[in-house]
Each structure stands twice: as C-alpha cells, then as structure tokens.
Amino acid sequence: MPAPTAPRRFPVLRGQSNVATEIWQAWPRSVPWAWVERFRARAQGNHDQTLERLAKRGGLCPTELWIAAHDLRLFQKVIAVPSELECGEWLIAEMRRLGEVVG
C-alpha cells in the first residue's frame, strides 16, 4: 500500500520583502493549496500565469495573496492595500485560523 501523500502546498515568497528579516522569517513558507485555490481566478488574472506556474516560480508574497484573496486587481485604486507587514500578519492569522502552526 503506497504511503499517504502530504497535502499540496503553495509557496510564499518571503526573501524579497522590504520588512526586517526577523519579521518575514515568521511568515509561513507555504500555505495549503486548497486555501489559494479559492481565489485562483483572481491570482491568475493578476499575474497572467496559472497557480501551478506561479508555484514553480516561487509563489506569491503575502501582499499579493491578500490582494487576490480580497478579489482585487494589482495596482487597483479602489481601496488601500495594507502594508507588507500587515499583509504578513494577516497571512499568519489566516493560517492559524486554518489550524496551521506558524512562527
């Protein structure tokens, strides 16, 4: 009987952040694929790439995830996008809400 496979994960870009290293190192390295799947269409539309391609290229940063999860376009002017620091905190809170161990 084959061993069970781990649930699919989507990578989170962290190292290109403008926040302090000790802060972005607490952000998740990846998130459940199913969580990102909920806003697949917006993420793909914002980046003109499939989720699979985005994952192969390193994923999305917390700000890009926040924008897609809130069904907004990149560089939109409808509402103010939280800072990168706030988006990182939001991502941690979302993952904890899902029962993920973060930080």
N, C-alpha and C positions, 0 to 999 in steps of 0.2 A: 504494500500500500504506500503510495507516494506521501512524502511529508507535506503537511499543510503549508501553503504559501502565505507569506506575510501580506497584509492588505497593501494595496498600491498607494504610493506616496507621491506628492508633488513637491519639488524642491522650492525653497525660499531663498532668494538672493539676499545675502547679508553683507558680504565684504565690501561692496561698493557704496556703503552707506556714508552719510555725512555726520552721523552721530558717533559719539565716542565708542571705541571698541568694546569696552566693558558693558555697554548697553546693548549693542547689536548682537553680541555673543549670547545674550539671554534669549534672543528671538529663536523660534523653532527653526531647525534646519529644513524641515519638511512638514507638510500638512496632509491630512487624509485626501486622497484623490477625490473621493466622493464629495467632500466639502467644496472643493474647487469646481467640480462638475456642475454644481447648482448654478454657477454663473459662467459656464463655458462660453455661451454665445457672446457675452459682453467682453470677456477676456480675449477671445479670438478676434472679435471686431476691433478692439482697441490696439491689438498688436499685429493684425493681419497674418496670424500664424495659428495653427492648431495648438491645443493644450499639449499634445504629445511633442510637437516641435519646440514649444516654449520650455517644456521639461528638459528636453535634450540640450537646450541652450543654457540651462541653469535655473530656470523657473521665473518667478516674479518676485519683486521686492514687496514688503508689507504695504507700501503706499499703492502700488499697482493692484494688489489684492483688494485693498479697501475700496479703491475706485470701481473695480469690476463687481465686487460684492454689493455695492450700492447702485449698480446699474448706471454708472456714469461713463462718459467718454473721457479719454485722456485729454487734458488741457481744456476741459469744459469750463465755463464761467458761471454755471447755474448756482452752485453752492461752493463755499470754500472747502478745500480739501484739507484735512488735518495735517499737521506736521509729520515728518517721517517718524519722529519719536512717538507721537500719539498713535500713528498707524501701527507701529511696532507693539505698543501697549494694547491696542485693540486686538491685534492678532494673537497675542498671548492670552487675553481674556477669552477670545473665541475658542481657542484650543482647549483651555481649561474647562470651558462650558461643555465641550465635547468629551471631557474626561481624559484629555491628553496630559501627560506630565511635561511641563515646560519649565525651563530655567532651573 
